[in-house]
């Protein structure tokens, strides 16, 4: 005969273990990406991504333009 209480407990424990394993794997991937980026930056001498320019005032949309 099956024990429903044990089945529920094991199901909950499995769900919690999966959640923790997922978060641990994501943290590991984050650290690996950070280390790789730092090593690549040191090896290439790159300063990083270029800064984005701010858009000019009044250049947003078609407002204030002459029709063709």
Buried (B, 14 or more C-beta within 10 A) or exposed (E): EEEEEEEEEEEEEEEEEEEEEEEEEEEEEEEEEEEEEEEEEEEEEEEEEEEEEEEEEEEEEEEEEEEE
